[in-house]
Amino acid sequence: MNEREKGKKLMHSASSVCISVNSPSSSNREFHDGHDKDPRGWARRIFSSLYQFIPGIMHPHAKSVQRWNKIFIFSCLFTGILDTLFLFLLYSKKDNMCIAVNLTMTQVLIVLRSQANIIYMFHMLLQFRLAYFARKSRILVQHPKKIALNYLYGYFLVDFFVVLPLSQVIMWLVLQKYKGSSGAKDAVIFLQVGINFQYLAMFFRILLMVVGQSTSSVLFESWLAKFVLNILGFVLFSHVIGSCWYLFALQRVTQCLRNACGELWCFPYIYCGDGNTKGRLEDDPTSWEKWKDNKKASACFGPFGPGESHYGIYVQAVSLTTKSNLPIRYIYSLFWGFQQISTMAGNQIPAFVVGEVLFTMSITATGLVLFSLLVGNMQNFLQAVGRKSLEMSVRRLDIEQWMSHRKVPEELRKKARESERYNWSATRGLNESTLLENLPEDLQRDIRRHVYNFVERFPIFGLMDDSILDAIRERLKHKTYIKGSKIFVRGGLIDKMIYIVQGKVESIGEDNNSVLLSEGDVCGKELITLCLEHFARDRIGKKIKIPADKLLSNRMVRCLTNVEAYAIRAADLEEVASLYSGLQTRDPTLQGVTRKESAYTQGRGANRIKLAWRCRKKQP
């Protein structure tokens, strides 16, 4: 009984333990409730749900990354054009003698510039998931934390400065707040400085990507892309020079109006906002009329006689600032910048102002550098295009000198020149074997299968294993023959097998029976049947060579036109047959086709038929 009571007590205690474990206590409930109400728990849940949309670490040379980098570069070029367009929003009103702002175009440019900022911000986020190569070890770093730190300590501040909405804030908030006051001048100067520094920072980032010094560098492989990029750079700098020329002229007009005023009461009339002067006329009509009658202020807009202008190189720009049409101001400034960069400001005479002289010097230096780069790239392009022609000329000269030294007859010289000319036109001076050497082996195999797809059209090769066909393709050599060349002669050795790619060939037998061969046909196919028949290994591994008398040709093969073909030598076929002899001997279908295609099997069969026919005729 004592043992039973002890057993019951143990069971009761075990069940109580299970209940206490399975049923949560009030302290556990309070802990979970507090954890659910903790804002950090909600933040972790939200972050974990969004983490699945974050892309993994990307390789900097991936196709998608390279494609995005090209899109980003052209987006930056478009952003640079937008930034300078902000300068053309300001113009002068000659009737009211003030500086106005085009508010309609301001709203449009702010929207476009904000969209460009979104693209740039997306590129900044991409840098946190983009692997990079270590500078010293050149090892690809794929750790997320190291990638983030590398970008933060690298070009993050430059990109952050570029993406700041300085032009939007200044045009929409500052000029609207300070319109009609002297504070607008400081806002315009700050706009010019901010746009110029943002432009230089963005150009620096683009330059690093183009020349390959950045992690996300991009390669423009085609000459057309490089040429377009150079032209765009030339036009972009012309755009910058023209925009600065326009803005400097506007500042000179503003300074002229301030000097004409000379008092504080007329400063609000210099900046008239959107150009509407109705409110000012109602507020103080006397001061407004007095400003309208100011002859010094009206003289700031011309006309200017010879030697009367103090604007120097900005004379045309002063007249341009009075045009309210934005496209006219933009296109003419672009034309002026393009013209001055092309001529390196050779026709400009600046006034005796330090800033104007320095600006003219910068135009000359920029034009000289850009023109040198453009000419250098054009020279490289022309040299790359004409390099093959130069090589062809040098090779022809070497051949002519050699034939002259060996006193080759003129008839053979003509054939040699024609053969060299046709070979160059067929191959474009390129060696296919050399081009494929540096490629990976699997890529070489795939390219050969695509280029030499005619190999499988031959009945015997169509039944062979892919490894045998790949070995045959590796040994194919490109050959060219001119009209009248003899590929095989009667009684000569069959030392190669020819696949005709282009041209027409005539095969003439011993009985003068002629067969016309063209694209897709094969010459010397007896060679492969001989190799498959007679080149095998016996049990002890001894090689059995093809008898020499079996390789003699009984036909003459002559080119009717210029012929382009691929050839494989007898030694190469022997090597392939020796390496893969076991594969073809085990295939009964291949053995049957070999016997059918073999001229010697056909000849042996013909002899047996003749012998049987003679025996038949001798019988009574």
C-alpha positions in Angstrom: 0.0 0.0 0.0 2.8 2.4 0.7 4.3 1.8 -2.7 0.9 2.5 -4.3 0.5 5.7 -2.4 4.0 6.8 -3.3 3.2 6.0 -7.0 0.0 8.1 -6.9 1.8 11.0 -5.4 4.5 10.9 -8.1 1.9 10.8 -10.8 0.0 13.7 -9.2 3.2 15.7 -9.0 4.1 15.0 -12.6 0.7 16.0 -13.8 1.0 19.3 -11.9 4.4 19.9 -13.4 2.9 19.3 -16.9 0.0 21.7 -16.2 2.4 24.3 -15.0 4.5 24.1 -18.1 1.7 24.0 -20.6 -0.5 26.7 -19.1 1.2 30.1 -19.2 1.3 32.0 -15.9 0.2 35.6 -15.4 3.8 36.8 -15.5 4.3 35.2 -18.9 1.2 36.8 -20.2 2.3 40.2 -19.0 5.7 39.6 -20.6 4.2 38.8 -24.0 1.7 41.6 -23.8 4.5 44.0 -23.0 6.6 42.7 -25.9 3.7 43.1 -28.3 3.2 46.7 -27.1 6.9 47.4 -27.4 7.5 49.7 -30.5 10.8 48.0 -31.2 9.0 44.7 -31.8 6.7 46.4 -34.4 9.8 47.9 -36.0 11.5 44.5 -36.2 8.3 43.0 -37.8 8.1 45.8 -40.4 11.8 45.5 -41.2 11.6 41.8 -41.6 8.6 42.1 -43.9 10.4 44.7 -46.0 13.7 42.8 -46.0 12.5 40.3 -48.5 12.2 43.1 -51.1 15.8 44.2 -50.6 18.0 42.7 -53.4 21.0 40.6 -52.6 24.7 41.6 -53.1 25.2 42.2 -56.9 28.4 41.8 -58.9 29.7 45.1 -60.3 30.2 43.5 -63.7 26.8 42.0 -64.0 24.8 42.8 -67.2 21.9 44.3 -65.2 24.3 46.6 -63.3 26.1 47.6 -66.5 22.8 48.4 -68.2 21.7 50.4 -65.2 25.0 52.4 -65.1 24.5 53.4 -68.7 21.0 54.6 -68.0 22.3 56.4 -65.0 25.0 58.2 -67.0 22.5 59.5 -69.5 20.1 60.5 -66.7 22.9 62.5 -65.1 23.6 64.3 -68.5 19.9 65.1 -68.7 20.0 66.4 -65.1 23.0 68.6 -66.0 20.9 70.2 -68.7 18.0 70.7 -66.3 20.2 72.4 -63.8 21.5 74.9 -66.3 17.9 75.5 -67.5 17.2 77.0 -64.0 19.4 79.9 -64.9 17.3 80.7 -68.0 14.2 81.1 -65.8 15.5 84.6 -65.0 15.2 87.3 -67.7 15.0 91.1 -67.9 12.0 93.2 -68.8 13.2 96.2 -70.8 9.9 98.1 -70.4 9.8 97.8 -66.6 13.6 97.8 -66.2 13.6 94.8 -63.8 14.6 91.2 -63.5 11.7 88.7 -63.7 11.1 85.0 -63.2 9.1 82.6 -65.5 7.0 80.9 -62.8 5.3 78.4 -65.2 8.5 76.9 -66.4 9.8 77.0 -62.8 7.1 74.5 -61.8 7.8 72.3 -64.7 11.6 72.2 -64.1 11.1 71.6 -60.4 9.0 68.5 -61.1 11.5 67.2 -63.7 14.5 67.8 -61.4 12.7 66.1 -58.5 12.2 63.0 -60.7 15.9 63.1 -61.6 16.8 63.2 -57.9 14.7 60.1 -57.4 16.7 58.2 -60.0 20.0 59.4 -58.3 18.7 58.4 -54.9 17.9 54.9 -56.3 21.5 54.7 -57.6 22.8 55.7 -54.1 20.7 52.9 -52.5 22.2 50.5 -55.1 25.7 51.3 -53.9 24.9 49.7 -50.6 24.2 46.3 -52.3 27.0 46.5 -54.9 30.1 44.4 -54.3 33.5 46.1 -54.8 37.1 45.0 -55.4 39.6 45.8 -52.7 42.2 48.2 -53.8 45.3 46.3 -52.6 44.3 42.7 -52.9 41.8 43.1 -55.8 39.6 40.6 -54.0 35.8 40.9 -54.5 34.3 42.0 -51.2 30.7 40.8 -50.8 30.1 41.5 -47.1 27.1 43.9 -46.6 28.6 45.8 -43.8 32.0 46.3 -45.5 30.2 47.4 -48.7 28.1 50.0 -46.7 31.2 51.3 -44.9 33.2 51.5 -48.1 30.5 53.6 -49.8 29.9 55.8 -46.7 33.6 56.6 -46.3 33.9 57.0 -50.1 31.6 59.0 -52.4 28.5 59.1 -50.3 29.0 62.7 -49.3 29.5 63.7 -52.9 26.4 61.9 -54.0 24.4 63.4 -51.1 25.5 66.9 -52.1 24.4 66.2 -55.7 21.0 65.0 -54.7 20.2 68.0 -52.6 17.3 70.0 -54.0 19.2 73.4 -54.0 17.8 74.7 -57.3 14.2 73.7 -56.4 14.4 75.3 -53.0 16.0 78.5 -54.2 13.7 79.1 -57.2 10.5 78.2 -55.5 11.0 79.4 -51.9 13.8 82.0 -51.7 13.0 84.0 -54.8 9.3 84.0 -54.0 10.0 85.2 -50.5 12.5 87.9 -51.4 11.0 89.1 -54.7 11.0 92.8 -54.9 13.8 93.2 -52.4 17.6 93.3 -52.5 17.8 89.8 -51.0 16.9 88.3 -54.4 20.4 89.2 -55.7 22.0 87.0 -53.0 19.6 84.2 -53.8 20.6 84.4 -57.5 24.3 84.3 -56.6 23.6 81.3 -54.3 21.7 79.6 -57.1 24.6 80.1 -59.5 27.2 78.8 -57.0 25.1 75.8 -55.9 24.3 74.7 -59.5 27.9 75.0 -60.5 29.2 73.0 -57.6 26.5 70.3 -58.0 27.3 70.2 -61.7 31.1 69.7 -61.0 30.4 67.0 -58.4 28.0 65.1 -60.7 30.5 65.4 -63.6 33.2 64.0 -61.3 31.1 60.9 -60.5 30.3 60.4 -64.2 33.9 60.7 -65.1 34.9 58.1 -62.6 32.4 55.7 -64.0 33.4 56.2 -67.6 37.2 55.9 -67.1 36.7 52.8 -64.9 38.0 54.1 -61.5 34.7 53.5 -59.7 33.2 50.3 -58.4 30.2 50.7 -60.7 32.3 51.6 -63.7 30.7 51.1 -67.1 32.4 50.1 -70.3 31.3 51.6 -73.7 32.5 48.9 -76.0 31.4 50.1 -79.4 33.1 53.0 -81.2 29.7 54.5 -81.9 28.9 54.7 -78.2 32.2 56.3 -77.5 31.8 58.8 -80.3 28.3 59.7 -79.1 29.6 60.2 -75.6 32.4 62.5 -76.8 29.9 64.6 -78.8 27.5 64.8 -75.8 30.4 65.9 -73.6 31.3 68.6 -76.2 27.7 69.8 -76.4 27.3 69.6 -72.6 30.3 71.9 -72.0 29.0 74.2 -74.7 25.7 74.3 -72.8 27.5 75.2 -69.5 29.6 77.9 -71.2 26.5 79.4 -72.8 24.5 79.3 -69.6 27.2 81.0 -67.6 27.5 83.6 -70.4 23.8 84.3 -70.1 23.8 84.5 -66.3 26.9 86.7 -66.1 25.2 89.1 -68.6 22.1 89.1 -66.4 24.2 89.9 -63.3 25.9 92.8 -65.2 22.5 94.2 -66.1 21.5 93.9 -62.5 24.6 95.7 -61.3 24.0 98.4 -63.9 20.4 98.9 -62.6 21.7 99.1 -59.0 24.3 101.7 -60.0 21.6 103.6 -61.9 19.4 103.6 -58.8 21.9 104.7 -56.3 19.3 104.9 -53.5 17.4 102.3 -51.4 13.9 103.3 -52.5 14.3 101.9 -56.0 15.9 98.6 -55.1 12.6 96.8 -54.8 11.8 97.7 -58.5 14.9 95.9 -59.8 13.4 92.4 -58.9 9.8 92.3 -60.1 9.0 88.6 -59.5 6.8 87.3 -62.3 6.9 90.7 -64.0 3.5 91.9 -62.9 3.8 95.6 -61.8 0.1 96.3 -61.1 0.5 96.0 -57.3 3.5 98.3 -57.2 1.8 100.9 -59.4 -1.1 101.0 -56.9 1.1 101.1 -53.8 3.4 104.0 -54.8 2.6 105.4 -58.2 5.0 108.4 -57.7 8.1 106.3 -57.1 7.1 104.0 -59.9 6.9 106.8 -62.4 10.2 108.2 -61.2 11.9 104.8 -61.8 10.3 104.5 -65.2 11.8 107.9 -66.1 15.3 107.0 -65.0 17.4 107.4 -68.1 20.5 105.7 -66.6 18.5 102.6 -65.9 17.0 102.6 -69.5 20.6 103.0 -70.8 21.5 99.6 -69.3 19.6 97.8 -72.0 21.1 99.7 -75.0 21.2 100.4 -77.8 25.0 100.7 -77.7 27.1 102.5 -80.2 30.7 101.5 -81.2 32.9 101.7 -78.2 30.1 102.8 -75.9 29.3 99.5 -74.3 31.0 98.5 -71.0 29.6 94.9 -71.2 32.5 93.5 -73.2 31.7 90.0 -74.4 28.2 90.2 -72.9 26.8 92.7 -75.4 24.8 90.2 -77.3 23.7 88.5 -74.1 22.2 91.7 -72.7 19.9 91.9 -75.7 19.2 88.2 -75.3 18.1 88.6 -71.7 15.2 90.9 -72.8 13.6 88.0 -74.8 10.7 86.4 -72.9 10.8 83.3 -75.1 12.8 80.6 -73.2 13.7 78.4 -76.2 15.2 81.3 -78.0 17.4 82.3 -75.0 18.4 78.7 -74.4 19.2 77.8 -78.1 21.1 81.0 -78.8 23.2 80.6 -75.6 24.0 77.0 -76.6 25.0 78.2 -80.0 27.3 80.8 -78.5 28.9 78.3 -76.2 29.4 75.8 -79.0 30.9 78.5 -81.2 33.3 79.8 -78.6 34.5 76.4 -77.5 35.1 75.5 -81.2 37.0 78.7 -81.9 38.5 78.8 -78.3 37.1 82.3 -77.8 39.4 83.7 -80.5 36.9 86.4 -81.7 36.1 87.7 -78.2 37.6 90.8 -76.6 36.7 91.1 -72.9 36.3 94.4 -71.1 38.7 95.5 -68.4 37.0 93.4 -65.7 38.8 90.7 -63.9 35.9 88.2 -63.8 35.2 88.7 -67.5 38.9 88.1 -68.4 39.0 85.0 -66.3 35.8 83.7 -67.9 37.3 84.2 -71.4 40.4 82.4 -70.4 38.4 79.5 -69.0 36.5 79.2 -72.4 39.8 79.1 -74.2 41.3 76.4 -71.9 38.1 74.3 -72.0 37.9 74.5 -75.8 41.5 73.5 -76.1 41.1 70.5 -73.9 37.8 69.3 -75.4 39.1 69.8 -78.9 42.2 67.8 -78.1 40.2 65.0 -76.6 37.8 64.9 -79.5 40.6 65.0 -82.1 42.5 62.3 -80.2 39.4 60.0 -80.0 38.6 60.6 -83.7 42.2 59.7 -84.6 42.1 56.5 -82.6 38.8 55.6 -84.3 40.2 56.2 -87.7 43.4 54.3 -86.9 41.4 51.4 -85.7 39.3 51.4 -88.8 42.3 51.7 -91.1 44.6 49.3 -89.2 43.5 46.3 -91.2 43.9 48.2 -94.5 47.4 49.2 -93.4 48.2 45.6 -92.5 46.9 44.4 -95.9 49.1 47.0 -97.7 52.2 45.9 -95.7 51.6 42.2 -96.4 51.1 42.9 -100.1 54.3 44.9 -100.1 56.2 42.0 -98.4 54.8 39.5 -101.0 55.8 41.8 -103.9 59.3 42.2 -102.5 59.7 38.4 -102.0 58.4 37.5 -105.5 60.7 40.1 -106.9 63.7 38.7 -105.0 62.9 35.2 -106.1 62.2 36.4 -109.7 58.8 34.8 -109.9 57.2 34.9 -113.4 54.6 37.5 -114.0 51.8 35.0 -114.5 52.4 33.4 -111.1 52.6 36.9 -109.6 49.1 37.7 -110.9 47.8 34.5 -109.3 49.5 35.3 -106.0 48.1 38.8 -105.9 44.6 37.6 -106.7 44.8 34.8 -104.1 46.0 37.3 -101.5 43.2 39.7 -102.4 40.5 37.1 -102.2 41.9 35.6 -98.9 41.8 39.1 -97.4 38.3 39.8 -98.5 37.0 36.5 -97.2 38.7 36.6 -93.8 38.9 40.5 -93.3 42.5 39.9 -92.1 41.3 37.9 -89.1 42.6 34.6 -87.9 39.8 32.6 -86.4 42.1 30.3 -84.4 43.8 33.2 -82.8 40.5 34.9 -81.9 39.2 31.7 -80.1 42.3 30.9 -78.2 41.7 33.3 -75.2 38.0 32.2 -74.8 36.9 29.5 -72.3 36.9 26.0 -73.6 33.1 25.5 -73.4 32.5 28.8 -75.2 35.0 27.8 -77.9 33.1 24.5 -78.3 29.7 26.3 -78.6 31.0 28.8 -81.1 32.6 26.1 -83.3 29.4 24.1 -83.2 27.5 27.2 -84.5 30.1 28.2 -87.1 30.9 24.7 -88.3 27.4 23.3 -88.3 28.0 22.0 -91.9 30.1 19.1 -90.4 27.0 17.2 -89.3 25.5 17.3 -92.9 28.0 14.6 -94.0 26.3 11.3 -93.5 29.1 9.6 -91.6 29.6 12.5 -89.2 25.9 12.8 -88.6 26.1 9.4 -86.8 29.1 10.1 -84.7 29.3 11.1 -81.1 29.5 14.8 -80.2 33.0 14.4 -78.7 34.3 13.1 -82.1 32.6 16.0 -84.0 34.1 18.5 -81.5 37.6 17.0 -82.1 37.1 17.3 -85.9 35.9 20.9 -85.6 39.0 21.9 -83.6 41.2 20.7 -86.5 39.3 22.5 -89.3 41.4 25.2 -91.1 40.0 28.0 -93.3 41.2 27.8 -96.9 40.6 30.0 -100.0 41.2 29.0 -103.6 41.0 31.3 -106.7 39.4 30.5 -110.0 41.4 27.7 -111.8 43.1 26.3 -108.8 43.4 22.5 -108.5 42.5 21.1 -105.2 43.3 17.5 -106.1 45.1 16.2 -109.2 44.8 12.8 -110.7 47.4 10.4 -109.3 48.2 12.8 -106.4 47.8 12.1 -102.7 44.5 12.8 -100.9 46.1 14.7 -98.1 43.0 16.7 -96.9 39.2 16.8 -96.9 37.5 19.9 -98.1 34.1 21.4 -97.0 33.0 23.9 -99.6 31.4 27.0 -98.0 31.2 29.3 -101.0 32.0 28.9 -104.7 31.7 26.1 -107.4 34.1 23.2 -108.0 34.3 20.7 -110.8 35.3 17.1 -110.2 36.5 15.2 -113.3 37.1 11.4 -113.2 39.3 9.1 -115.3 36.6 8.6 -117.9 36.2 12.5 -118.1 32.9 12.2 -116.3 32.3 15.7 -114.7 30.5 16.3 -111.4 29.6 19.9 -110.3 30.1 20.6 -106.6 29.0 23.8 -104.8 28.1 25.0 -101.3 27.6 22.2 -98.7 29.5 19.5 -100.8 32.6 17.7 -99.7 35.8 16.9 -101.6 38.0 14.0 -100.5 35.4 12.2 -98.4 37.3 9.0 -99.2 39.8 10.0 -96.6 37.4 9.7 -93.7 36.1 6.3 -94.8 39.7 5.1 -95.1 40.5 6.4 -91.6 37.5 4.7 -90.1 38.1 1.4 -92.0 41.8 1.0 -91.6 42.9 3.1 -88.7 42.2 1.0 -85.6 44.0 -0.7 -82.8 44.6 -4.4 -82.4 44.5 -6.2 -79.2 48.1 -5.3 -78.2 47.6 -1.6 -79.1 49.6 -1.6 -82.3 48.5 1.0 -84.9 47.6 0.0 -88.4 48.4 2.8 -90.9 46.5 3.5 -94.1 48.4 2.1 -97.1 49.9 4.9 -99.2 48.6 3.5 -102.4 45.0 3.7 -101.1 45.4 7.6 -100.7 45.9 8.3 -104.4 43.2 10.3 -106.1 41.6 9.1 -109.3 39.9 12.4 -110.0 40.9 16.0 -110.7 39.1 18.7 -108.7 39.3 22.2 -110.2 37.8 25.5 -109.0 35.4 27.1 -111.4 35.1 30.3 -109.3 36.8 31.6 -106.2 36.2 29.1 -103.5 36.0 29.5 -99.7 36.3 26.3 -97.8 37.3 24.5 -94.6 39.9 21.8 -94.7 41.0 19.0 -92.4 44.3 17.3 -93.0 44.9 13.5 -93.3 47.1 13.6 -90.2 44.4 15.2 -88.1 41.8 12.7 -89.3 44.2 9.9 -88.4 44.7 11.4 -84.9 40.9 11.7 -84.4 40.3 8.1 -85.7 43.0 6.8 -83.3 41.6 8.6 -80.3 38.0 7.6 -80.9 38.4 4.3 -82.7 36.6 2.4 -80.0 33.5 4.5 -80.3 32.9 3.9 -84.0 33.8 0.2 -83.9 31.0 -0.4 -81.4 28.4 1.3 -83.5 26.9 -1.1 -86.1 25.0 1.7 -87.9 28.2 3.7 -88.3 30.0 0.6 -89.6 27.3 0.1 -92.2 27.5 3.7 -93.4 31.3 3.5 -93.5 31.2 0.5 -95.7 28.5 2.1 -97.9 30.4 5.4 -98.3 33.8 3.7 -98.7 35.1 3.8 -102.3 37.2 0.7 -101.6 34.3 -1.3 -100.3 32.4 -0.2 -103.4 35.4 -1.2 -105.6 35.7 -4.6 -103.8 32.0 -5.2 -104.3 32.3 -4.2 -108.0 35.2 -6.7 -108.5 33.1 -9.5 -106.8 30.2 -8.7 -109.1 32.5 -8.8 -112.2 34.0 -12.1 -111.0 30.6 -13.6 -110.4 29.4 -12.4 -113.8 32.4 -14.0 -115.5 31.9 -17.3 -113.7 28.2 -17.2 -114.7 29.1 -16.6 -118.3 31.6 -19.5 -118.3 28.9 -21.9 -117.1 27.2 -23.8 -120.0 
